[in-house]
Amino acid sequence: MKSVVLLLGALFISLCADAQSALVVHQKTGEKVYYAMSEKPYFVYSDKGVTIKTKKASVEYSFSKIAKLTFDDMANGIDVVSVADANVNIGEESIVITGLSAKESVCVYGVNGSLVNAFKADANGTAILEASALPSGMLVVKSKNVSFKYLKK
């Protein structure tokens, strides 16, 4: 069954890749996470959820937290920048980024480019961004080698 779902997901991505520029994960909290089709996202399913992998990133989602997956144009003009050698886990209350350098800064910017908040990775290279510390709206999360868009409702 999982292989059939995986095959259908891969087929759907390949059919939609030319027409749309982003895979969008709609979470039940109302938040959206965008993956540029140029990063060639693909799915890996497990009993607990789905991991969306790109050329340089791997993000895990629990089935209970995903409302739907869609393909959309990225009409707001902010391009999804790749995530290099890091893992991003987006939960209801926090975003956990692992694989960073020790004490690396992680900045959160609004759509207008203004700094909204800043966090630091711990000595192990893990940064935890509390969702309650972030304003609603489209945000860009960026560190030295990690960047992604995050929509908080």
C-alpha positions, 0 to 999 in steps of 0.5 A: 500500500505504501509503495502505491501511495509513494508511486502515485505521489511521485507521478503527481509531482512529475505531472505538476512540476511543469505547471506549478513552482512549489509543493505546499504542505498545509498543516492542520494549524493553518501554517504552510511550508513551501518547497520549490519544485526546482529542489525536486521534493519527494516523499518518504513514508513511514508508519508515523508520517511522511518525510519530504526530502529535497536535494539538500533538506529532509523535513519530517511531518506527522500524519496527524499534523498534515491537512493536505498537500498542494502544488501552487505558484509562489506568487509573493516573489520570495523564492524558496532557498535550499536547506543545506545539510540540515534537518527541519522539523516543524511542529505545532509549537516549535520549529526545530533545526538540526545540523547547524554550527554551534551557536549559529544565528537563525534569523526570521524575516518578514516579507518586507525584509525586516528582522522579526526575531533571532535565535541561536543554535545550541552547542550541538547545532540545534535551534528551537524556534518557538512558534509563539515568539513569531508573528502571523504571516509569511516569514523567511527563516534564514541562517548561514546555510539554511533558508526556508519560507514559513507561513504562520496563521 
